Amino acid sequence: MKRALLSLFVLAGIAVHGQTTMRMNLHYRNMNFYNPASGFNDTSGTRLLSLYWKDKYIDNIVWDKPANVFLNGLVRHKNGRGFISGSYAFDGYSFYDRHTLSGGYTYDLPLGEHATLSAGARGVLNLDLVDWDKLHAAEGREGKTLFMNPDLDLGAQFRWKGLQMGYATRNLGENMTKVEGRVLLKNQRHHYLDVSYNFRLLANRKLTIAPYFLFYRERNRMTDIGLLFGWNERVTASVILRKEELRTIGTLGFSLKNGFQVGMAADRSGLESDVNVDVFLAYRF
């Protein structure tokens, strides 16, 4: 029995470290997933409800990764200095499904007329549903088991005129799930750093050009370098290069007059065989 459990955790460790991390290609429009201090990108509306859907297409006859889902809600504080957030995320892996519930609070500190410093914290509860039947070395175990794994995210964001800079750490506690004294699942600590600047051009300032940069350290180090174009705060389009994967990402978004927003993205890599499609829906009121 001990040998069976040992082989189980060896295989589980390989499987966990071989998984991909849920990653959003439309992060410029929805940075709250990465940074709890990032929320409303303007002063219109006090509530924002968004749904993010991501699907990965890969030629893999062994395992088809299910689509990622991220449902997020933001409510601005009555005094206008900050917001509360709540979210649900689904991320499926080869032998377990992760359902994540989170709630956080962000405080905005004005620094003069044009500058704001935001600080946010978010409590996270991961509900991991392990399917023992998909672990062939799990002798003596069958069916499914639900494990609870809490953690904490922290973030800060600085805004001055068109400049935006943010830093966040997710899974600060790097908590883990153990079975029979051995580690089955472990949260990996993630770090994110983003910088962008909005240039408003033309006499009516309807044209926006925004270069932006996102560096993140998850299992590996990745860098996104992008350029976003916007018109009259209604239409946006961007091109992103994820340089470590030679991945080109194209995005397109629309803001409608009734408060609805919709966005989509698709990518292609010169090194990896997968193709990702992202869809973003939001309602601001």
RORO-863239 format. One record per residue (C-alpha): x, y, z. Coordinates in steps of 0.5 Angstrom, whole numbers, always signed. Each point is the difference from the previous one (the first is absolute). Layout:
N
REC x y z
REC X Y Z
...
# end
This chain:
285
REC x y z
REC +0 +0 +0
REC +6 +5 +2
REC +3 -2 -7
REC -7 +2 -4
REC +0 +6 +4
REC +7 +2 -1
REC -1 -1 -8
REC -7 +4 +1
REC +4 +6 +2
REC +6 +0 -5
REC -5 +0 -5
REC -5 +5 +3
REC +6 +4 +0
REC +2 +0 -7
REC -7 +1 -2
REC -1 +6 +4
REC +7 +3 -2
REC -2 -2 -7
REC -6 +4 +0
REC -1 +7 -3
REC -2 +6 +4
REC -7 +4 -2
REC +2 +6 -4
REC -4 +5 -3
REC +2 +4 -6
REC -5 +5 +1
REC +3 +3 +6
REC +1 +7 -2
REC -8 +0 +1
REC +0 -4 +6
REC +6 +0 +4
REC -4 -1 +7
REC +1 -8 -2
REC +8 +1 +1
REC +0 +6 +5
REC -5 +1 +5
REC +1 +8 +1
REC -2 +1 -8
REC -7 +1 -1
REC -4 +5 -3
REC +4 +4 -6
REC -4 +6 +0
REC -5 +4 +5
REC -7 -2 -4
REC -4 -5 +4
REC +0 -3 +7
REC -1 -8 -2
REC +4 -4 -5
REC -2 -7 -1
REC +4 -4 -5
REC +1 -7 -3
REC +6 -3 -3
REC +0 -6 -4
REC +7 -3 -3
REC +1 -7 -4
REC +6 -3 -2
REC +0 -4 -7
REC +6 -5 +0
REC +2 -6 -4
REC +0 -5 +6
REC -4 -7 +0
REC +2 -1 +7
REC -4 +6 +3
REC -4 +5 -2
REC +0 +6 +5
REC -7 +3 +2
REC -1 +7 -1
REC +2 +5 +5
REC -6 +5 +3
REC +1 +6 +4
REC -6 +4 +3
REC +2 +6 +4
REC -4 +6 +3
REC +2 +6 +3
REC -4 +5 +4
REC +3 +7 +1
REC +0 +3 +7
REC -5 +5 +2
REC +6 +6 +1
REC +3 -2 -6
REC +6 -2 +3
REC +1 -7 -2
REC -4 -6 -2
REC -2 -7 +3
REC +1 -6 -5
REC -3 -7 +0
REC +2 -6 -5
REC -1 -7 -3
REC +5 -4 -4
REC +0 -7 -3
REC +6 -3 -3
REC +1 -7 -2
REC +6 -5 +1
REC +1 -7 -2
REC -2 -3 +6
REC -3 +6 +4
REC -5 +6 -1
REC +2 +6 +4
REC -6 +4 +2
REC +2 +7 +3
REC -4 +5 +4
REC +3 +7 +2
REC -2 +6 +4
REC +4 +6 +1
REC +1 +8 +1
REC +4 +5 -3
REC +1 +7 +3
REC +1 +6 -5
REC +5 +6 +3
REC +0 +6 -4
REC +7 +3 -1
REC -2 +7 -2
REC -4 +2 -6
REC +2 -5 -5
REC +3 -6 +4
REC -3 -6 +4
REC +3 -5 +3
REC -4 -7 +1
REC +1 -6 +5
REC -4 -6 +0
REC +0 -7 +4
REC -4 -6 -3
REC -2 -6 +4
REC +0 -6 -4
REC -3 -7 +1
REC +2 -6 -5
REC -5 -6 +0
REC +4 -5 -4
REC -4 -6 -2
REC +5 -6 -1
REC -2 -6 -4
REC +3 -6 +2
REC -2 -4 -6
REC +5 +4 -4
REC +6 -1 +4
REC +1 -7 -2
REC +5 -1 +6
REC -5 +2 +5
REC -1 -7 +2
REC -5 -1 +6
REC -4 +7 -2
REC -5 +1 -5
REC -6 +5 -1
REC +2 +7 +1
REC +2 +4 +6
REC -1 +8 +2
REC +6 +3 +3
REC +0 +8 +3
REC +6 +4 -1
REC +0 +7 +2
REC +5 +6 -2
REC +1 +7 -1
REC +1 +5 -5
REC +3 +7 +1
REC +1 +6 -5
REC +1 +7 -1
REC -1 +5 -6
REC +2 +7 -1
REC -3 +5 -5
REC +2 +7 -3
REC -3 +3 -6
REC +1 -5 -5
REC +5 -5 +4
REC -2 -6 +3
REC +5 -5 +4
REC -2 -6 +4
REC +3 -5 +4
REC -4 -6 +3
REC +2 -7 +3
REC -5 -6 +0
REC +0 -6 +4
REC +4 +4 +6
REC +0 -6 +5
REC +2 -6 -6
REC -5 -4 +4
REC +0 -7 -1
REC -5 -7 +0
REC +3 -6 +3
REC -3 -7 +0
REC +4 -5 +5
REC +5 +5 +2
REC +2 +1 -7
REC -1 +6 -5
REC -5 -1 -5
REC -2 +7 -2
REC +4 +7 +1
REC -1 +7 -2
REC +5 +3 -4
REC +2 +8 +2
REC -1 +4 -6
REC +2 +7 -1
REC -2 +5 -5
REC +2 +7 -2
REC -3 +4 -5
REC +1 +7 -3
REC -4 +4 -5
REC -1 +7 -3
REC -6 +3 -3
REC +1 +5 -5
REC -6 +4 -3
REC +1 +3 -6
REC -4 +5 -5
REC -3 +6 +1
REC -6 -3 +3
REC +4 -6 +4
REC -4 -5 -3
REC +6 -4 -2
REC +4 -4 +5
REC +6 -4 -1
REC +3 -4 +6
REC +6 -4 +0
REC +1 -5 +6
REC +4 -5 +3
REC -2 -6 +5
REC +6 -4 +3
REC -3 -6 +4
REC +4 -5 +4
REC -4 -7 +1
REC +3 -6 -2
REC +4 +3 -5
REC +2 +7 -1
REC -5 +4 -6
REC +0 +7 -3
REC -6 +3 -4
REC +2 +6 -4
REC -6 +3 -3
REC -3 +6 -4
REC -7 +2 +1
REC -4 +5 -4
REC -7 +3 +2
REC -5 +4 -4
REC -5 +5 +4
REC +0 -5 +6
REC -4 -5 -4
REC +4 -4 -4
REC +7 -3 +2
REC +5 -5 -4
REC +7 -2 +2
REC +6 -4 -2
REC +4 -4 +6
REC +6 -4 -1
REC +2 -5 +5
REC +7 +0 -1
REC +2 -7 +4
REC -5 -4 -5
REC +1 +4 -6
REC -8 +1 +1
REC -4 +5 -4
REC -6 +2 +3
REC -6 +5 -3
REC -6 +3 +4
REC -6 +4 -2
REC -5 +3 +5
REC -6 +4 +0
REC -3 +4 +5
REC -8 +1 -1
REC -4 +6 +2
REC -4 -4 +5
REC +6 -2 +4
REC +1 -6 -3
REC +7 -2 -2
REC +3 -6 -5
REC +7 -2 -2
REC +3 -6 -3
REC +7 -2 -1
REC +4 -6 -4
REC +7 -2 +0
REC +5 -4 -4
REC +7 -2 +2
REC +6 -1 -4
REC +3 -5 +5
REC -6 -3 +4
REC -6 -4 -4
REC -6 +2 +4
REC -5 +6 -2
REC -4 +4 +5
REC -6 +3 -1
REC -3 +5 +5
REC -7 +4 +1
REC -1 +5 +5
REC -7 +3 +2
REC -1 +5 +5
REC -6 +5 +2
REC +1 +6 +4
REC -5 +4 +3
# end
